[in-house]
Amino acid sequence: MANVKSFMKKVAEQGKAAPPPAAKPEVASTPVRSGTAVAPSKADRRASDISDAIVPCHTRQEFAQEIRYHWNRSRKEFLSIGRYLNRAKEILPHGDFEAMIESDMPFSVETAFRFRAVAEAVDTGRLSLEVLPGAESVAYQIVTMTPDELERAKAQGLIRPDVTRRQLIDFKRSLRPPKDVTPNDRRRQLMAEYARLRARMAEVRDELRRDHGIDPEHDHGRSGRTGVTIDVEAEDIGPEADGEA
């Protein structure tokens, strides 16, 4: 019995004296790749979360300040994209640029063209950064104007950061000359007018038959001819005559 107790005591003492297990050495994480995309690290995600976080605002000035900040940031972002695209067009081998747009970009070829056109207009001085709208689709409406259209738009106060795409499109349409009416166009106009008048005549006939017992298509007038002869003396009826008996 004494030997058993002695053995148990010895085991317990050895357990207390045993060193803790050695920690496994940390292995540097390798970015996980999916195709050509690199998975964002925790630090990247934290930075993104901080950047996209909504700052608490309580006054008009605070809200305006934050909105202006993000507005300006969005302008700089699509301008930078356009500059990278223009640079890639210059440097990449023939065919690589188009392949990159079609396969590697999250936007269409048309959108890439708008990015490039806006960036080129700003970098060549045709469009000032101070008046650049916050969306590439709006800015593109400005950079595609002719010099004469651009001067007229400036005179009307349309070249400004807060101008809308609809305002610019309406302005351009107002400068276009009216289209020449072709025979086909005129024929369609006449057919549409004929259909409208025919529908109106049907409404008038129905009212005459319903409320006045007259069918202008079939009733005979006093002259004995088909149809109704209406001989009403025209007179001006003003608002004051409505109440007269």
C-alpha positions as CSV (number, residue, x, y, z in Angstrom):
1,M,0.0,0.0,0.0
2,A,2.8,2.3,0.9
3,N,4.4,1.6,-2.5
4,V,1.3,2.5,-4.3
5,K,1.0,5.9,-2.5
6,S,4.7,6.6,-3.2
7,F,4.2,5.8,-6.9
8,M,1.1,8.1,-7.2
9,K,3.0,11.0,-5.4
10,K,5.9,10.6,-7.8
11,V,3.7,10.8,-10.9
12,A,1.9,13.9,-9.5
13,E,5.3,15.6,-8.9
14,Q,6.4,14.8,-12.4
15,G,3.2,16.3,-13.9
16,K,3.7,19.6,-12.1
17,A,7.3,19.8,-13.2
18,A,6.6,19.0,-16.8
19,P,7.2,22.0,-19.1
20,P,4.3,23.4,-21.1
21,P,4.1,22.2,-24.7
22,A,6.2,24.3,-27.1
23,A,4.2,26.7,-29.2
24,K,4.1,26.0,-32.9
25,P,6.1,28.5,-34.9
26,E,3.8,30.9,-36.8
27,V,3.9,30.5,-40.5
28,A,3.5,33.5,-42.7
29,S,0.2,33.4,-44.5
30,T,0.3,33.2,-48.2
31,P,-2.4,35.2,-50.1
32,V,-5.0,32.9,-51.5
33,R,-5.4,33.3,-55.2
34,S,-8.5,32.6,-57.2
35,G,-7.6,32.9,-60.9
36,T,-5.7,36.2,-61.0
37,A,-7.5,37.8,-58.0
38,V,-5.7,38.0,-54.7
39,A,-7.9,37.4,-51.6
40,P,-7.8,40.5,-49.3
41,S,-6.0,40.2,-46.1
42,K,-7.5,41.0,-42.7
43,A,-5.7,44.3,-42.7
44,D,-7.1,45.1,-46.1
45,R,-10.6,44.2,-45.0
46,R,-10.2,46.4,-41.9
47,A,-9.0,49.3,-44.0
48,S,-12.0,48.8,-46.3
49,D,-14.4,48.7,-43.4
50,I,-13.0,51.9,-42.0
51,S,-13.1,53.6,-45.3
52,D,-16.8,52.6,-45.9
53,A,-17.9,53.3,-42.4
54,I,-20.5,56.0,-41.8
55,V,-19.2,58.8,-39.7
56,P,-21.7,59.9,-37.0
57,C,-23.1,63.3,-38.1
58,H,-25.5,65.6,-36.2
59,T,-25.5,68.9,-38.0
60,R,-26.0,70.1,-41.5
61,Q,-22.4,71.2,-41.8
62,E,-21.1,67.8,-40.7
63,F,-23.3,65.9,-43.2
64,A,-22.4,68.3,-46.0
65,Q,-18.7,67.9,-45.2
66,E,-18.9,64.1,-45.4
67,I,-21.0,64.0,-48.6
68,R,-18.6,66.4,-50.3
69,Y,-15.6,64.3,-49.3
70,H,-17.1,61.1,-50.8
71,W,-18.3,63.0,-53.9
72,N,-14.8,64.2,-54.6
73,R,-13.4,60.8,-53.9
74,S,-15.7,59.2,-56.4
75,R,-14.6,61.8,-59.0
76,K,-11.0,61.0,-58.4
77,E,-11.6,57.2,-58.6
78,F,-13.2,57.2,-62.0
79,L,-10.6,59.7,-63.2
80,S,-7.8,57.4,-62.0
81,I,-9.4,54.4,-63.7
82,G,-9.5,56.4,-67.0
83,R,-5.8,57.3,-66.6
84,Y,-4.8,53.7,-66.0
85,L,-6.8,52.6,-69.0
86,N,-5.1,55.2,-71.2
87,R,-1.7,54.2,-70.0
88,A,-2.4,50.5,-70.5
89,K,-3.5,51.3,-74.0
90,E,-0.1,52.9,-74.7
91,I,2.0,50.2,-73.0
92,L,0.3,46.8,-73.5
93,P,1.1,44.8,-76.7
94,H,-1.4,44.8,-79.5
95,G,-4.5,42.8,-78.5
96,D,-3.7,42.7,-74.8
97,F,-5.6,45.9,-73.9
98,E,-8.9,44.7,-75.5
99,A,-8.5,41.2,-74.0
100,M,-7.9,42.8,-70.6
101,I,-11.1,44.9,-70.9
102,E,-13.2,42.0,-72.0
103,S,-11.9,39.4,-69.5
104,D,-10.3,41.1,-66.5
105,M,-12.4,44.2,-65.9
106,P,-15.7,44.5,-64.0
107,F,-17.2,46.9,-66.6
108,S,-18.0,46.9,-70.3
109,V,-16.0,48.1,-73.2
110,E,-18.4,51.1,-73.5
111,T,-17.8,52.1,-69.9
112,A,-14.1,51.8,-70.4
113,F,-14.3,54.1,-73.4
114,R,-16.1,56.7,-71.3
115,F,-13.5,56.5,-68.5
116,R,-10.8,57.0,-71.0
117,A,-12.5,59.9,-72.8
118,V,-13.1,61.8,-69.5
119,A,-9.5,61.3,-68.3
120,E,-8.1,62.5,-71.6
121,A,-10.3,65.6,-71.6
122,V,-9.1,66.5,-68.1
123,D,-5.5,65.8,-68.8
124,T,-5.5,67.8,-72.0
125,G,-7.1,70.7,-70.3
126,R,-10.4,70.5,-72.2
127,L,-12.4,70.0,-69.1
128,S,-11.3,71.5,-65.7
129,L,-11.2,69.2,-62.7
130,E,-13.0,71.9,-60.7
131,V,-16.2,71.4,-62.8
132,L,-15.9,67.7,-63.3
133,P,-19.2,65.9,-62.3
134,G,-19.2,63.1,-59.8
135,A,-20.2,60.3,-62.3
136,E,-18.4,59.3,-65.5
137,S,-21.7,59.0,-67.4
138,V,-22.4,62.7,-66.7
139,A,-18.9,63.9,-67.4
140,Y,-19.0,62.0,-70.7
141,Q,-21.9,64.0,-71.9
142,I,-19.7,67.1,-71.5
143,V,-16.6,65.8,-73.2
144,T,-18.5,64.7,-76.2
145,M,-19.8,68.2,-76.9
146,T,-18.4,70.2,-79.9
147,P,-16.5,73.3,-79.1
148,D,-19.5,75.4,-80.0
149,E,-21.8,73.3,-77.8
150,L,-19.4,73.5,-74.9
151,E,-19.3,77.3,-75.1
152,R,-23.1,77.5,-75.2
153,A,-23.3,75.1,-72.2
154,K,-20.9,77.2,-70.2
155,A,-23.0,80.3,-71.1
156,Q,-26.1,78.6,-69.7
157,G,-24.3,77.5,-66.5
158,L,-24.4,73.8,-67.3
159,I,-20.7,73.0,-66.9
160,R,-20.7,72.5,-63.2
161,P,-20.1,69.5,-60.8
162,D,-23.8,69.1,-59.8
163,V,-25.2,69.1,-63.3
164,T,-27.4,66.1,-64.1
165,R,-27.2,63.8,-67.1
166,R,-30.8,64.6,-68.1
167,Q,-30.0,68.4,-68.1
168,L,-27.1,67.8,-70.5
169,I,-29.0,65.5,-72.8
170,D,-32.0,67.9,-73.0
171,F,-29.5,70.7,-73.8
172,K,-28.0,68.8,-76.6
173,R,-31.4,67.9,-78.1
174,S,-32.4,71.6,-78.0
175,L,-29.5,72.4,-80.3
176,R,-30.3,69.8,-82.9
177,P,-32.1,71.0,-86.1
178,P,-35.6,69.4,-86.6
179,K,-35.5,66.2,-88.7
180,D,-36.7,66.4,-92.3
181,V,-40.1,64.7,-92.6
182,T,-39.9,61.9,-95.1
183,P,-43.0,60.6,-97.1
184,N,-43.1,57.5,-94.8
185,D,-43.1,59.7,-91.7
186,R,-45.9,61.9,-93.2
187,R,-47.9,58.8,-94.0
188,R,-47.6,57.5,-90.5
189,Q,-48.6,60.9,-89.1
190,L,-51.7,61.0,-91.4
191,M,-52.7,57.5,-90.5
192,A,-52.4,58.3,-86.8
193,E,-54.5,61.4,-87.3
194,Y,-57.1,59.5,-89.2
195,A,-57.4,56.9,-86.5
196,R,-57.8,59.6,-83.9
197,L,-60.5,61.4,-85.9
198,R,-62.3,58.2,-86.6
199,A,-62.4,57.3,-82.9
200,R,-63.7,60.8,-82.1
201,M,-66.4,60.5,-84.8
202,A,-67.6,57.2,-83.3
203,E,-67.8,58.9,-79.9
204,V,-69.9,61.7,-81.3
205,R,-72.2,59.3,-83.1
206,D,-72.8,57.3,-80.0
207,E,-73.7,60.4,-78.0
208,L,-76.1,61.6,-80.7
209,R,-77.8,58.2,-80.8
210,R,-77.9,57.8,-77.0
211,D,-78.9,61.3,-75.9
212,H,-80.7,62.7,-79.0
213,G,-82.1,59.7,-80.8
214,I,-80.3,60.6,-84.0
215,D,-78.0,58.4,-86.1
216,P,-76.1,60.6,-88.5
217,E,-75.1,57.5,-90.5
218,H,-78.7,56.4,-91.3
219,D,-81.4,58.9,-90.4
220,H,-83.0,61.0,-93.2
221,G,-83.3,64.7,-92.9
222,R,-86.2,66.8,-94.1
223,S,-84.6,67.1,-97.5
224,G,-85.0,63.4,-98.0
225,R,-81.3,62.7,-98.4
226,T,-79.4,60.3,-96.3
227,G,-77.8,61.8,-93.3
228,V,-78.7,64.7,-91.0
229,T,-78.4,68.2,-92.2
230,I,-77.3,70.4,-89.3
231,D,-78.0,74.1,-89.8
232,V,-77.1,75.8,-86.6
233,E,-76.4,79.5,-86.4
234,A,-73.0,79.9,-84.9
235,E,-72.7,82.3,-81.9
236,D,-70.1,83.1,-79.3
237,I,-70.9,81.8,-75.9
238,G,-69.0,83.4,-73.1
239,P,-68.8,82.4,-69.5
240,E,-71.6,84.8,-68.6
241,A,-74.0,83.0,-71.0
242,D,-73.8,79.7,-69.1
243,G,-76.2,80.7,-66.5
244,E,-78.8,82.2,-68.9
245,A,-82.1,80.4,-69.4
